[in-house]
Amino acid sequence: MSTVTSAERAAPAGALSERRPLGDRVFQILALAAGLLVLVILVLIAESTSQQATSWFSSEGFSGIFSVAWNPAAGKFGAMAFVYGTVISSAIAVVLAVPVSVAIALLLTEVVSRRWARPIVYVIDLLAVVPSVVWGLWGILVFVPWLNGIYSSIGSGVKGTPVVGNLFGPQTSGASFFTAGIVLAFMITPIVTSLSREVIATVPAIDREGAYALGATRLEMIRGAVWPHSQGGIVGAVLLGLGRAMGETIAVALVIGSSAQITSHLLAPGDSMAAVIASEFGEASGVFRAGLIGLGVLLFVLTIFINILARSVVARSTRRARGA
């Protein structure tokens, strides 16, 4: 039996909301304050770093900032080589990590039983919490020396071959764009796998059962029922992994080679925005220091853009699924 009186039914919605319990109102205020606090912190970070990078922006100008030349001794602080290194190493990481991550997520949700999936999930979660400096030390001490011989064989084999020769020709060191991309792929694979697994797990069981009832094989069921429902979420997971790769610092600084250059040769040494900040900030001053802070501002803007893009993709996928 309803306890709502006719007077309460006739009262406006605002009057009813005003009579909510005090605890609900306090919780709403605290949640709103927490959300606004995050935005305020982001704005303050952007403002303070931009102010400290003002001398770099004013001395170099737009063309100087996006030039290739980075020579602190000569007073040249172009950022394009580091932007290029960040984008290339992150792109390599995404290309290598995404197929493996999605395959593992499908394996854990659609192929193996929960009993066997649980230990695999534990291992993946453990990989996600390995500190980046550990990945970097492993890369420079173990992985880079091991790759030297492999890179030499690849370079000799493709030497003189159009396109491929320019990308993987003879190299000088195991520390390179491609090595940084591989290490980043190891680092973002657990993240993309975990997020993709959670998205795939939300596919309604009735969709799977309906596909099987129509005579679909497991592969056809994944293509027809699982993938359309999970596509947006997986894309969002990939973009979040990309944002993590672009902001990685220590691991990349140890294995990328620390050479500010733009080249199509993926086995050549390079550098990234986060790596050069970590390696050179301690000895920087004046415009040099402002330039490094400016690189941080550019990286900050770039990673925020990637995360906003990821959220928009996920939101659009959610709206499409509800509309369907």
C-alpha positions as CSV (number, residue, x, y, z in Angstrom):
1,M,0.0,0.0,0.0
2,S,1.4,3.4,-1.0
3,T,2.3,5.8,1.7
4,V,2.5,8.9,-0.6
5,T,-0.2,11.3,0.2
6,S,-2.1,13.4,-2.3
7,A,-0.3,16.6,-1.0
8,E,3.1,14.9,-1.7
9,R,1.9,13.9,-5.2
10,A,0.9,17.5,-5.8
11,A,4.1,19.0,-4.5
12,P,6.7,20.0,-7.1
13,A,9.8,17.9,-7.6
14,G,12.0,20.5,-6.1
15,A,10.1,20.5,-2.8
16,L,10.5,16.7,-2.6
17,S,14.2,17.0,-3.3
18,E,14.6,19.5,-0.5
19,R,13.3,17.0,2.0
20,R,15.9,14.4,1.2
21,P,17.8,13.1,4.2
22,L,20.7,15.2,5.4
23,G,23.2,12.4,4.7
24,D,22.2,12.3,1.0
25,R,22.6,16.0,0.6
26,V,26.0,16.0,2.4
27,F,27.2,13.1,0.2
28,Q,26.1,14.9,-2.9
29,I,28.0,18.0,-1.9
30,L,31.1,16.0,-1.1
31,A,31.0,14.2,-4.4
32,L,30.5,17.4,-6.3
33,A,33.4,19.0,-4.4
34,A,35.7,16.1,-5.1
35,G,34.9,16.3,-8.8
36,L,35.5,20.0,-8.9
37,L,38.7,19.6,-7.0
38,V,40.1,17.3,-9.7
39,L,39.3,19.9,-12.3
40,V,40.8,22.7,-10.2
41,I,44.0,20.7,-9.8
42,L,44.3,20.1,-13.5
43,V,43.8,23.7,-14.3
44,L,46.4,24.8,-11.7
45,I,48.9,22.3,-13.0
46,A,48.4,23.5,-16.6
47,E,48.6,27.2,-15.5
48,S,51.7,26.8,-13.3
49,T,53.7,24.8,-15.8
50,S,52.6,27.1,-18.7
51,Q,53.8,30.1,-16.8
52,Q,57.2,28.5,-16.1
53,A,57.5,27.6,-19.8
54,T,56.7,31.2,-21.0
55,S,60.3,32.1,-21.7
56,W,60.6,29.1,-24.0
57,F,57.5,29.9,-25.9
58,S,58.5,33.5,-26.3
59,S,62.1,32.9,-27.2
60,E,61.5,30.1,-29.7
61,G,58.2,31.1,-31.1
62,F,55.8,28.7,-32.8
63,S,58.2,27.7,-35.6
64,G,61.1,27.3,-33.1
65,I,59.1,25.0,-30.8
66,F,58.2,22.7,-33.6
67,S,61.6,22.6,-35.2
68,V,63.9,19.6,-35.1
69,A,67.0,21.3,-33.6
70,W,67.6,20.6,-29.9
71,N,71.0,21.9,-28.8
72,P,71.1,23.6,-25.4
73,A,74.7,24.7,-25.9
74,A,73.6,26.7,-29.0
75,G,70.4,27.9,-27.4
76,K,68.2,25.8,-29.7
77,F,65.2,24.0,-28.1
78,G,63.0,22.5,-30.8
79,A,60.6,19.9,-29.6
80,M,59.6,18.1,-32.8
81,A,62.1,15.3,-32.5
82,F,60.8,14.4,-29.0
83,V,57.2,14.6,-30.2
84,Y,58.1,12.3,-33.0
85,G,59.8,9.9,-30.7
86,T,56.9,9.8,-28.3
87,V,54.4,9.2,-31.1
88,I,56.5,6.5,-32.9
89,S,57.4,4.5,-29.8
90,S,53.8,4.7,-28.5
91,A,52.4,3.6,-31.9
92,I,54.7,0.7,-32.1
93,A,53.6,-0.3,-28.6
94,V,49.9,-0.2,-29.6
95,V,50.5,-2.1,-32.8
96,L,52.3,-4.9,-30.9
97,A,50.2,-5.0,-27.7
98,V,46.6,-4.6,-29.0
99,P,46.3,-7.9,-31.0
100,V,47.9,-9.9,-28.1
101,S,45.7,-8.1,-25.5
102,V,42.4,-8.6,-27.3
103,A,43.4,-12.3,-28.0
104,I,44.1,-12.9,-24.3
105,A,40.9,-11.2,-23.3
106,L,38.9,-13.4,-25.7
107,L,40.7,-16.4,-24.5
108,L,39.9,-15.7,-20.8
109,T,36.2,-14.9,-21.5
110,E,35.2,-17.1,-24.4
111,V,37.5,-20.1,-24.6
112,V,38.9,-21.4,-21.3
113,S,36.9,-22.2,-18.2
114,R,36.8,-19.9,-15.2
115,R,39.0,-22.4,-13.3
116,W,41.8,-22.0,-15.7
117,A,41.2,-18.4,-16.4
118,R,41.7,-17.3,-12.8
119,P,45.5,-18.0,-12.6
120,I,46.1,-16.3,-15.9
121,V,44.2,-13.2,-14.7
122,Y,46.4,-13.2,-11.5
123,V,49.5,-13.2,-13.6
124,I,48.3,-10.4,-15.8
125,D,47.3,-8.3,-12.8
126,L,50.8,-8.9,-11.4
127,L,52.4,-7.7,-14.6
128,A,50.4,-4.5,-14.4
129,V,51.9,-3.5,-11.0
130,V,55.6,-4.1,-12.0
131,P,57.3,-0.7,-11.6
132,S,58.4,1.0,-14.8
133,V,62.0,1.3,-13.5
134,V,62.1,-2.5,-13.3
135,W,61.0,-2.8,-16.9
136,G,63.6,-0.2,-17.9
137,L,66.4,-2.0,-16.0
138,W,65.4,-5.3,-17.5
139,G,65.3,-3.7,-20.9
140,I,68.7,-2.1,-20.8
141,L,70.5,-5.0,-19.0
142,V,68.9,-8.0,-20.6
143,F,66.6,-7.1,-23.6
144,V,68.8,-4.6,-25.4
145,P,72.0,-6.8,-25.5
146,W,69.8,-9.8,-26.7
147,L,68.3,-7.6,-29.5
148,N,71.6,-6.4,-30.8
149,G,72.2,-9.7,-32.7
150,I,68.6,-9.9,-33.9
151,Y,68.7,-6.3,-35.2
152,S,71.9,-6.9,-37.0
153,S,70.5,-10.0,-38.7
154,I,67.3,-8.2,-39.7
155,G,69.3,-5.2,-41.0
156,S,71.6,-7.3,-43.1
157,G,68.6,-9.3,-44.5
158,V,66.5,-6.2,-45.6
159,K,69.4,-4.0,-46.7
160,G,68.6,-2.4,-50.1
161,T,65.0,-3.5,-50.0
162,P,62.6,-0.6,-50.7
163,V,60.6,0.7,-47.8
164,V,61.5,-2.2,-45.5
165,G,65.1,-1.4,-45.8
166,N,64.5,2.2,-44.7
167,L,62.5,1.0,-41.7
168,F,64.7,-1.9,-40.5
169,G,68.0,-1.4,-42.2
170,P,71.4,-1.9,-40.5
171,Q,71.5,-0.3,-37.1
172,T,74.1,0.7,-34.6
173,S,72.6,-0.2,-31.2
174,G,69.9,-2.2,-29.6
175,A,68.6,0.9,-27.9
176,S,66.1,2.4,-30.4
177,F,62.5,3.5,-31.2
178,F,61.5,-0.1,-31.8
179,T,63.1,-1.4,-28.5
180,A,61.2,1.3,-26.6
181,G,58.0,0.3,-28.4
182,I,58.5,-3.4,-27.4
183,V,59.1,-2.5,-23.8
184,L,56.0,-0.2,-23.8
185,A,54.0,-3.0,-25.4
186,F,54.9,-5.3,-22.4
187,M,53.8,-2.5,-20.0
188,I,50.5,-1.7,-21.6
189,T,49.4,-5.2,-22.5
190,P,48.1,-6.0,-18.9
191,I,46.1,-2.7,-18.9
192,V,44.5,-3.2,-22.3
193,T,43.9,-6.9,-21.5
194,S,42.1,-6.2,-18.2
195,L,39.9,-3.5,-19.6
196,S,39.1,-5.5,-22.7
197,R,38.2,-8.5,-20.6
198,E,35.9,-6.5,-18.4
199,V,34.1,-5.1,-21.5
200,I,33.7,-8.4,-23.2
201,A,32.4,-9.9,-19.9
202,T,29.4,-7.4,-20.1
203,V,28.1,-9.0,-23.3
204,P,24.6,-10.4,-22.5
205,A,24.6,-14.2,-22.3
206,I,21.4,-14.2,-24.4
207,D,23.3,-12.7,-27.3
208,R,25.8,-15.6,-27.2
209,E,23.2,-18.2,-26.7
210,G,21.1,-16.7,-29.6
211,A,24.1,-16.9,-31.9
212,Y,24.8,-20.5,-31.0
213,A,21.1,-21.3,-31.4
214,L,21.3,-20.0,-35.0
215,G,24.1,-22.5,-35.7
216,A,27.1,-20.1,-35.4
217,T,30.5,-21.4,-34.5
218,R,32.5,-19.9,-31.7
219,L,34.4,-17.6,-34.1
220,E,31.1,-16.5,-35.8
221,M,29.6,-15.9,-32.4
222,I,32.5,-13.7,-31.4
223,R,32.3,-11.8,-34.7
224,G,28.6,-11.4,-34.7
225,A,27.7,-11.0,-31.0
226,V,30.7,-10.2,-28.9
227,W,32.6,-7.8,-31.1
228,P,29.8,-5.4,-32.0
229,H,28.9,-5.1,-28.3
230,S,32.5,-4.7,-27.1
231,Q,34.0,-2.7,-30.0
232,G,33.7,0.8,-28.4
233,G,34.9,-0.4,-25.0
234,I,37.9,-2.1,-26.5
235,V,38.8,1.0,-28.6
236,G,38.6,3.0,-25.4
237,A,40.9,0.5,-23.6
238,V,43.4,0.8,-26.5
239,L,43.4,4.6,-26.3
240,L,43.9,4.5,-22.5
241,G,46.8,2.2,-23.1
242,L,48.1,4.6,-25.7
243,G,47.9,7.5,-23.2
244,R,49.9,5.4,-20.7
245,A,52.6,4.6,-23.3
246,M,52.9,8.3,-24.3
247,G,53.5,9.3,-20.7
248,E,55.9,6.6,-19.7
249,T,59.3,8.0,-18.6
250,I,62.0,5.9,-16.9
251,A,61.6,2.7,-18.9
252,V,61.7,4.6,-22.2
253,A,64.6,6.8,-21.1
254,L,66.7,3.7,-20.5
255,V,66.0,1.9,-23.8
256,I,65.3,4.5,-26.5
257,G,68.9,5.7,-27.0
258,S,68.7,9.4,-26.1
259,S,69.2,10.8,-29.6
260,A,67.0,13.7,-30.7
261,Q,66.4,13.0,-34.3
262,I,63.6,12.3,-36.8
263,T,64.2,9.3,-39.0
264,S,62.2,6.6,-40.7
265,H,64.7,4.0,-39.4
266,L,62.9,2.3,-36.5
267,L,66.0,0.6,-35.3
268,A,67.8,3.9,-34.8
269,P,68.2,5.6,-31.4
270,G,65.7,8.4,-30.6
271,D,64.2,10.2,-27.6
272,S,60.8,11.1,-26.2
273,M,59.3,14.0,-24.4
274,A,59.1,12.3,-21.0
275,A,62.5,10.7,-21.4
276,V,64.4,13.9,-22.1
277,I,62.7,15.7,-19.2
278,A,63.8,12.9,-16.8
279,S,67.3,12.7,-18.1
280,E,68.1,16.5,-18.5
281,F,66.0,18.4,-16.0
282,G,68.5,18.1,-13.1
283,E,71.2,20.1,-15.0
284,A,68.9,22.6,-16.7
285,S,68.4,26.3,-16.0
286,G,67.0,29.4,-17.7
287,V,65.5,28.8,-21.1
288,F,66.7,25.3,-21.1
289,R,64.7,24.5,-18.0
290,A,61.7,26.4,-19.5
291,G,62.0,24.3,-22.6
292,L,61.8,21.0,-20.7
293,I,58.8,22.3,-18.7
294,G,57.3,23.3,-22.0
295,L,57.7,19.7,-23.3
296,G,55.8,18.6,-20.2
297,V,53.0,21.0,-21.1
298,L,52.9,19.6,-24.6
299,L,52.8,16.0,-23.2
300,F,50.2,17.0,-20.7
301,V,47.9,18.4,-23.4
302,L,48.5,15.4,-25.7
303,T,47.7,12.8,-23.0
304,I,44.6,14.7,-21.9
305,F,43.4,14.7,-25.5
306,I,44.0,11.0,-25.8
307,N,42.0,10.3,-22.6
308,I,39.1,12.6,-23.7
309,L,39.0,10.8,-27.1
310,A,38.9,7.5,-25.3
311,R,36.0,8.6,-23.1
312,S,34.1,10.0,-26.1
313,V,34.5,6.7,-28.0
314,V,33.3,4.7,-25.0
315,A,30.3,7.0,-24.5
316,R,29.3,6.9,-28.2
317,S,29.5,3.1,-28.1
318,T,27.3,3.0,-25.0
319,R,24.7,5.2,-26.6
320,R,24.7,3.1,-29.8
321,A,24.2,-0.1,-27.7
322,R,21.3,1.4,-25.8
323,G,19.8,2.6,-29.0
324,A,20.0,-0.8,-30.5
